[in-house]
Amino acid sequence: MLRVFATIVLPLLLPTALYLLWIRLAEQSGHGRPVRWTALPWVWLAGAGTVLLIAVLVFLNVRFGSTRQGVYVPPRYENGQVVPPHFEPKPNP
């Protein structure tokens, strides 16, 4: 659950959370005027969250992806037993 939060939810919501924090600090300092919710740039915030999500997923795939060589064999059910997933060496042509 923490992995899902850190890799999907957090990158999607981080730009919006930072923007709302920035607005709150600007209002408290007296330099900004109150902002209406309808005036927020929702499309830009959603786009920034999506770009950040894609960047995180690409980084995790490139940095921590599997380097195993061979053919992946998914788990399967044989003779009343679940055979776990594994990698088999590639056959030489």
C-alpha positions as CSV (number, residue, x, y, z in Angstrom):
1,M,0.0,0.0,0.0
2,L,2.9,2.4,0.8
3,R,4.5,1.6,-2.6
4,V,1.2,2.5,-4.4
5,F,1.0,5.7,-2.4
6,A,4.6,6.7,-3.0
7,T,4.6,5.9,-6.7
8,I,1.1,6.9,-7.9
9,V,-0.8,9.0,-5.4
10,L,2.0,11.2,-4.2
11,P,3.2,12.3,-7.6
12,L,-0.3,13.0,-8.8
13,L,-1.2,15.1,-5.7
14,L,2.1,16.8,-5.0
15,P,1.8,19.7,-7.4
16,T,-1.7,20.6,-6.2
17,A,-0.6,20.3,-2.5
18,L,2.4,22.6,-3.1
19,Y,0.3,25.1,-5.0
20,L,-2.3,25.2,-2.3
21,L,0.4,25.6,0.4
22,W,1.9,28.5,-1.6
23,I,-1.5,30.2,-1.9
24,R,-2.0,29.8,1.9
25,L,1.4,31.3,2.7
26,A,0.8,34.2,0.3
27,E,-2.6,34.9,1.9
28,Q,-1.1,34.8,5.4
29,S,1.7,37.2,4.5
30,G,-0.7,39.8,3.3
31,H,0.7,40.0,-0.2
32,G,-2.0,37.9,-1.8
33,R,-5.7,38.2,-2.0
34,P,-8.1,35.3,-1.3
35,V,-8.3,32.8,-4.2
36,R,-11.5,31.2,-5.2
37,W,-11.5,27.5,-5.8
38,T,-12.9,28.0,-9.3
39,A,-10.0,30.2,-10.3
40,L,-7.4,27.6,-9.6
41,P,-5.5,26.3,-12.6
42,W,-6.9,22.7,-12.3
43,V,-5.8,21.7,-15.8
44,W,-2.3,22.8,-15.3
45,L,-2.1,21.1,-11.8
46,A,-3.5,17.8,-13.3
47,G,-1.0,18.0,-16.1
48,A,1.9,18.6,-13.8
49,G,0.8,15.7,-11.6
50,T,0.5,13.4,-14.6
51,V,4.0,14.4,-15.9
52,L,5.5,13.9,-12.5
53,L,3.8,10.5,-12.2
54,I,5.2,9.4,-15.6
55,A,8.6,10.6,-14.6
56,V,8.5,8.6,-11.4
57,L,7.3,5.5,-13.1
58,V,10.0,5.7,-15.8
59,F,12.7,6.4,-13.2
60,L,11.7,3.4,-11.1
61,N,11.5,1.1,-14.2
62,V,14.9,2.2,-15.5
63,R,16.6,2.3,-12.2
64,F,15.1,-0.6,-10.4
65,G,13.9,-2.8,-13.2
66,S,14.8,-6.4,-13.5
67,T,18.1,-7.3,-15.2
68,R,17.4,-11.0,-15.3
69,Q,18.1,-12.6,-18.7
70,G,15.7,-15.3,-19.9
71,V,12.1,-16.0,-20.5
72,Y,9.6,-15.2,-17.7
73,V,7.2,-18.0,-16.9
74,P,4.2,-16.8,-15.0
75,P,2.7,-18.7,-12.1
76,R,0.4,-21.6,-13.1
77,Y,-1.7,-24.3,-11.5
78,E,-0.5,-27.9,-12.1
79,N,-1.6,-31.1,-10.5
80,G,-3.3,-29.3,-7.6
81,Q,-0.3,-27.2,-6.9
82,V,0.6,-23.6,-7.7
83,V,3.9,-23.4,-9.5
84,P,5.5,-20.1,-8.6
85,P,6.8,-17.7,-11.3
86,H,10.4,-18.1,-12.5
87,F,12.8,-17.3,-15.3
88,E,14.0,-19.9,-17.7
89,P,17.2,-19.5,-19.7
90,K,16.7,-18.4,-23.3
91,P,17.1,-21.3,-25.7
92,N,20.1,-21.0,-28.0
93,P,19.1,-20.9,-31.7
